[in-house]
Amino acid sequence: MRHWWISVIALVALLVAGCAGVDTPMGAPAAEQAAHAPVGESTSAGDNAISVAGSTTVQPLAELFAEAFTAQHPEVDITVQGGGSGVGVKSAGEGTVDVGMASREIKAEELTTYADMKVFVIARDGIAAVAHPDVPVDDLTVEQVRGIFSGEIANWSEVGGPDKAILVVSREEGSGTRAAFEEMVMGEEAKIVGTAILQPSNGAVRTTVATTPDAIGFLSFGYLDGSVKALKVAGVEPNESNAANGSYPVVRPLNMMTKGEPAGAVKAWLDYILSADGQTIVKDEGYLPVE
């Protein structure tokens, strides 16, 4: 009888040991767990937390990319903040965030300072000069736009409008939209007039221009709507198709940056952004997809 009970106990022990080897997260060997891990996951939960900061122009796009990606990969947590393009470059270059955002070309000195920073163009964007809807001017040359924003042209009558003072609205220093506008329109010599009303975002510029008679500002294409009048430049409408075919001249890249080559969840997210699905979001939001 005693030997029979010993045999039963041994059999039970074998069965328990066998159950422990069933394909479960606790029982599977480490290599097998890694093979079946969610996107970007390795040995620590933090590998699936992605921090993003920088351009307030790119921020809404990044939030849409994050929402779409995490719907497919709920194990990934993506946090997106603004701060401006300068913040995006510095934060990515120093590795204080996983992904930086910039709505302008990356400067040569920035690429030198952050030699291991990788830059990914995720979309292209036009910048439009916009006026209050009641301003009876529809078309300006690049020279006239430069003259208005530098303060050399201070009255709408100088560009075919009424005898009314022009109120200039601009983004603040450090803005990628402002930097791109200064590079492509203002040039090296002209500076934005010191009396300009400075705003911290495209949305704030749009609201100020839309609600201030005789105002003019500049906006990312993604923020154009019926509340402001988008002005032609040298007879060319500021729209997606003209930007894509090269006839509209004020177009800039929208960038994401990482410190070193991206890996894990960060790489998976950037791959998604550059995929057909990600670029559909770009197009739907009024920006230009990258090829």
C-alpha positions in Angstrom: 0.0 0.0 0.0 2.8 2.4 1.0 4.5 1.9 -2.4 1.2 2.6 -4.2 0.9 6.0 -2.6 4.4 6.8 -3.4 3.7 6.1 -7.1 0.6 8.3 -7.1 2.6 11.2 -5.5 5.3 10.8 -8.1 2.7 10.8 -10.9 1.1 14.0 -9.6 4.5 15.7 -9.3 5.3 14.8 -12.9 1.9 16.2 -14.1 2.5 19.5 -12.2 5.9 19.8 -13.7 4.5 19.2 -17.2 1.8 21.9 -16.7 4.5 24.4 -15.8 6.0 23.9 -19.3 2.7 24.9 -21.0 3.2 28.0 -23.4 2.4 30.8 -20.9 4.3 34.0 -20.2 5.6 32.6 -16.8 6.5 29.1 -18.0 7.9 29.8 -21.5 11.7 30.1 -22.0 13.1 33.6 -22.3 13.8 33.3 -26.0 10.3 32.2 -26.7 8.8 35.0 -24.7 10.9 37.5 -26.7 9.7 35.9 -30.0 6.0 36.4 -29.0 6.4 39.8 -27.3 4.3 42.8 -28.4 5.8 45.4 -30.9 8.9 46.9 -29.4 8.8 45.0 -26.1 12.0 43.6 -24.7 12.9 42.9 -21.1 11.4 46.0 -19.5 8.0 47.6 -19.5 9.6 51.0 -20.2 10.6 49.9 -23.7 7.0 50.4 -24.9 6.8 54.0 -23.6 7.6 56.6 -26.3 8.1 60.2 -25.4 7.7 62.8 -28.1 8.2 66.6 -28.0 8.8 69.6 -30.3 7.1 71.5 -33.1 3.5 72.5 -32.4 2.9 72.2 -36.2 3.9 68.5 -36.1 2.2 67.8 -32.8 -1.4 67.3 -34.0 -0.1 64.9 -36.7 2.0 63.0 -34.1 -1.1 62.7 -31.9 -3.1 61.2 -34.8 -0.2 58.8 -35.6 0.0 57.8 -32.0 -3.8 57.2 -31.8 -3.8 55.1 -34.9 -0.7 53.1 -33.9 -1.8 52.4 -30.3 -5.2 51.2 -31.6 -3.3 48.4 -33.2 -0.7 48.0 -30.5 -2.3 48.9 -27.1 0.8 47.8 -25.3 2.6 50.9 -26.5 2.2 54.2 -24.7 3.0 57.4 -26.7 3.1 60.8 -25.0 3.2 63.8 -27.3 4.1 67.4 -26.1 4.8 70.7 -27.9 7.6 73.1 -27.1 8.7 74.2 -30.5 11.1 72.9 -33.2 14.2 74.1 -31.2 13.0 72.1 -28.2 12.4 69.1 -30.5 15.9 69.2 -32.0 17.6 69.7 -28.6 15.5 67.0 -26.8 16.1 64.4 -29.5 19.8 65.2 -29.9 20.4 65.0 -26.1 18.2 61.9 -25.8 15.8 63.5 -23.2 12.9 62.3 -25.4 12.6 59.3 -27.7 11.4 61.4 -30.7 11.8 65.1 -31.4 9.7 67.0 -33.9 10.7 70.0 -36.1 8.8 71.8 -38.8 11.8 73.2 -40.6 15.1 72.1 -42.1 17.6 70.9 -39.5 20.5 73.4 -39.3 24.0 72.3 -40.2 25.2 73.4 -36.8 22.6 71.2 -35.1 23.7 68.2 -37.1 27.2 68.9 -36.0 26.3 69.3 -32.4 24.2 66.1 -32.4 26.3 64.0 -34.7 24.4 60.8 -34.0 20.9 62.3 -34.5 18.8 60.7 -37.2 16.3 62.8 -39.1 13.1 61.4 -40.8 11.0 63.5 -43.1 7.5 62.4 -42.3 5.6 65.0 -44.4 5.9 68.3 -46.3 3.9 71.4 -45.5 3.3 74.7 -47.2 3.2 78.0 -45.4 0.5 80.5 -46.5 0.2 84.3 -45.9 -3.2 84.8 -44.5 -5.3 88.0 -43.9 -8.4 89.0 -42.1 -11.4 87.9 -44.4 -12.4 91.6 -45.0 -9.0 92.6 -46.4 -9.7 93.3 -50.1 -6.3 92.0 -51.3 -6.0 88.5 -52.7 -2.6 88.3 -54.3 1.0 89.4 -53.3 4.4 88.9 -54.7 7.1 87.3 -52.5 8.7 90.8 -52.4 5.5 92.3 -51.1 5.1 89.6 -48.5 8.7 90.2 -47.3 8.1 94.0 -47.3 4.9 93.7 -45.1 6.5 91.3 -42.6 9.6 93.4 -42.3 7.7 96.6 -41.8 8.8 98.3 -45.0 5.2 98.1 -46.3 3.0 99.4 -43.5 -0.3 100.3 -45.2 -2.6 98.1 -47.3 -2.8 100.9 -49.9 0.8 100.1 -50.9 -0.3 96.7 -52.2 -3.6 97.7 -53.8 -5.8 97.8 -50.7 -7.5 100.5 -48.7 -5.7 103.2 -46.8 -5.4 101.2 -43.5 -2.4 100.3 -41.4 -1.3 96.7 -41.7 -1.2 94.7 -38.4 1.4 92.0 -38.6 1.0 88.7 -36.6 3.8 86.3 -36.3 5.0 83.2 -34.5 7.5 83.6 -31.6 11.2 83.0 -31.8 12.0 79.3 -31.8 9.0 78.3 -33.8 9.7 76.0 -36.8 7.0 77.7 -38.8 8.7 81.1 -38.2 12.1 79.8 -39.0 11.0 78.2 -42.3 9.1 81.4 -43.2 12.1 83.5 -42.4 14.4 81.3 -44.5 12.1 80.9 -47.5 10.5 84.4 -47.6 12.4 86.9 -45.5 15.9 85.8 -46.6 19.1 86.6 -44.7 18.7 90.4 -44.6 15.0 91.1 -43.7 13.7 90.6 -40.2 10.2 90.3 -38.9 9.1 93.8 -37.7 9.5 94.3 -34.0 5.9 95.6 -33.6 4.5 92.2 -34.8 2.0 90.5 -32.4 3.7 87.2 -31.4 1.7 84.1 -30.9 2.8 80.7 -29.5 1.1 78.4 -32.1 -0.5 78.2 -35.5 -3.9 78.1 -33.9 -3.3 81.3 -32.0 -2.1 83.1 -35.1 -5.2 82.0 -37.0 -7.5 83.2 -34.2 -5.7 86.6 -34.0 -5.8 87.2 -37.7 -9.4 86.0 -38.0 -10.6 88.4 -35.3 -8.4 91.4 -35.9 -9.3 93.8 -38.8 -6.5 94.6 -41.3 -4.3 91.8 -39.8 -1.9 89.5 -41.8 0.0 86.4 -40.6 1.4 83.2 -41.8 0.1 79.7 -41.2 0.9 76.0 -41.9 -1.4 74.6 -44.6 -2.8 72.2 -42.0 -4.4 75.2 -40.2 -6.0 76.9 -43.1 -9.8 77.2 -42.9 -12.6 79.6 -43.8 -11.9 81.9 -40.8 -9.0 83.6 -42.6 -8.2 84.5 -46.2 -5.3 82.6 -47.7 -3.4 84.9 -50.1 -2.0 83.9 -53.5 1.7 84.3 -53.9 2.7 85.6 -57.4 -0.7 84.4 -58.6 -0.4 80.9 -57.2 -3.0 79.6 -54.8 -1.5 78.1 -51.6 -2.9 74.6 -51.8 -1.7 71.0 -51.6 -1.6 70.4 -55.4 0.4 73.6 -56.1 2.8 72.8 -53.4 3.2 69.2 -54.7 3.8 70.3 -58.3 6.4 72.9 -57.2 4.5 76.0 -58.4 3.8 77.2 -54.9 7.2 78.2 -53.5 6.9 78.2 -49.7 7.1 74.5 -48.7 9.1 72.9 -45.9 9.7 69.5 -44.4 8.1 68.2 -41.3 10.7 66.1 -39.4 11.0 63.6 -36.6 14.4 63.0 -35.0 15.9 60.3 -32.8 19.2 60.0 -31.0 20.9 57.2 -33.0 19.1 54.6 -35.0 15.6 54.0 -33.7 14.8 50.5 -32.3 11.9 48.6 -30.8 8.6 50.4 -30.4 10.1 53.7 -31.6 11.2 52.1 -34.9 7.9 50.4 -35.3 6.0 53.7 -34.8 8.2 55.5 -37.3 7.8 52.7 -39.8 4.0 53.0 -39.4 4.2 56.8 -40.0 6.1 56.3 -43.2 3.8 53.5 -44.3 0.8 53.9 -46.7 -1.5 54.0 -43.7 0.5 56.7 -41.9 0.8 58.8 -45.1 -2.9 58.6 -45.6 -3.3 60.5 -42.3 -0.8 63.1 -43.6 -2.8 63.6 -46.8 -6.1 63.7 -44.9 -4.8 66.4 -42.7 -3.9 68.7 -45.6 -0.2 68.0 -45.7 2.0 66.5 -48.5 2.9 62.8 -48.2 6.5 61.8 -48.7 7.3 59.4 -51.5 
